[in-house]
Amino acid sequence: QAQLKESGGGLVQAGGSLRLSCAASGNILRINDMGWYRQAPGKQRELVAAVTSGGTTTYADSVKGRFTISRDNAKNTLYLQMNGLKPEDTAVYYCALEIVSGVSGTYWGQGTQVTVSS
């Protein structure tokens, strides 16, 4: 079974930057698709960005040009570089990884709070 640990959230002023990380550990054979989701108070969880095992990336329209998703396969780690942050980016951010292991499936991080002040 695998475990995920997120880090990098915090409080930042509008226009600032943050970098989120999601590190997977455990008995991992392979990680397929990876993604970042976010959930703001009173709203549904939404996909922010995703990256396939082949490196193809997709982004929500609201973050295109400001956020960059990347992965380090050697470290089993997913990143989200967030630049030009806006107050509407305030949410709890979750990583989701499709992991092939002794117990394969989609694993979710514990969530990290990102708060952008105006």
C-alpha positions in Angstrom: 0.0 0.0 0.0 1.1 3.6 -0.7 1.0 6.8 1.3 0.9 10.3 0.1 2.2 13.4 1.9 1.4 16.9 0.7 3.3 20.1 1.5 3.7 23.7 0.4 0.4 25.4 1.2 0.1 28.6 3.1 -1.0 32.2 3.1 0.2 34.5 0.3 -0.8 37.9 -1.0 -2.5 38.2 -4.4 0.1 38.0 -7.2 2.4 35.8 -5.1 3.6 32.3 -5.7 3.5 28.9 -3.9 4.7 25.5 -4.8 2.8 22.4 -3.7 4.4 19.0 -3.5 2.9 15.5 -3.1 5.3 12.7 -2.3 4.3 9.1 -2.6 6.0 6.3 -0.6 5.5 2.6 0.1 5.4 -0.4 -2.1 4.9 1.4 -5.4 5.4 -0.4 -8.8 4.3 2.4 -11.0 2.4 5.7 -11.0 0.1 6.5 -13.9 -1.9 9.7 -14.1 -1.4 12.4 -11.4 -3.5 15.4 -10.7 -4.2 18.3 -8.4 -7.7 19.1 -7.3 -9.1 21.9 -5.1 -12.2 22.5 -3.1 -13.3 25.9 -1.9 -15.8 26.4 0.9 -19.3 25.7 -0.4 -18.1 24.5 -3.7 -17.5 21.1 -5.4 -14.0 19.7 -5.7 -12.6 20.6 -9.2 -9.7 19.4 -11.2 -6.9 22.0 -11.4 -4.3 20.3 -13.4 -3.3 16.8 -14.4 -0.3 15.0 -16.0 -0.2 11.6 -17.6 2.6 9.1 -17.2 3.8 10.2 -20.7 4.0 13.8 -19.6 0.9 15.2 -21.2 -0.6 18.0 -19.1 -4.1 19.5 -18.9 -5.2 22.6 -17.0 -8.5 24.1 -15.9 -9.1 27.3 -17.9 -9.0 29.4 -14.7 -5.3 28.5 -14.1 -3.9 28.3 -17.6 -0.8 30.4 -17.9 -0.4 30.8 -14.1 0.0 27.2 -12.8 2.4 24.5 -13.9 2.1 20.9 -13.0 5.2 18.6 -13.1 6.3 15.2 -11.9 9.5 13.6 -10.8 9.1 9.9 -11.5 12.4 9.0 -9.8 11.1 10.6 -6.6 7.5 9.6 -7.0 6.6 13.2 -6.5 4.1 15.6 -8.0 4.4 19.3 -8.0 2.2 22.3 -8.7 3.9 25.7 -9.2 1.3 28.4 -8.7 2.2 31.9 -9.9 0.1 35.0 -10.1 -2.2 33.8 -7.3 -5.7 35.3 -7.0 -8.1 35.4 -4.1 -10.3 33.0 -6.0 -7.6 30.4 -5.9 -8.2 30.1 -2.1 -9.1 26.5 -1.4 -7.9 23.2 0.0 -5.7 21.5 -2.6 -5.5 17.7 -2.9 -3.3 15.5 -5.0 -4.6 12.3 -6.5 -2.3 9.6 -7.9 -3.1 6.5 -9.8 -0.7 4.0 -8.2 0.1 0.5 -9.1 1.1 -1.3 -6.0 0.1 -4.2 -3.7 -3.1 -2.3 -3.4 -3.7 -0.5 -6.7 -6.0 2.4 -7.1 -6.4 6.2 -6.8 -4.7 7.6 -3.7 -5.6 11.0 -2.3 -3.4 13.4 -0.3 -4.6 14.8 3.0 -5.1 18.2 1.5 -3.2 21.5 2.0 -4.8 24.9 2.5 -3.9 27.7 0.1 -5.2 31.1 1.1 -4.7 34.2 -1.1 -5.4 37.6 0.4 -6.4 40.6 -1.6 
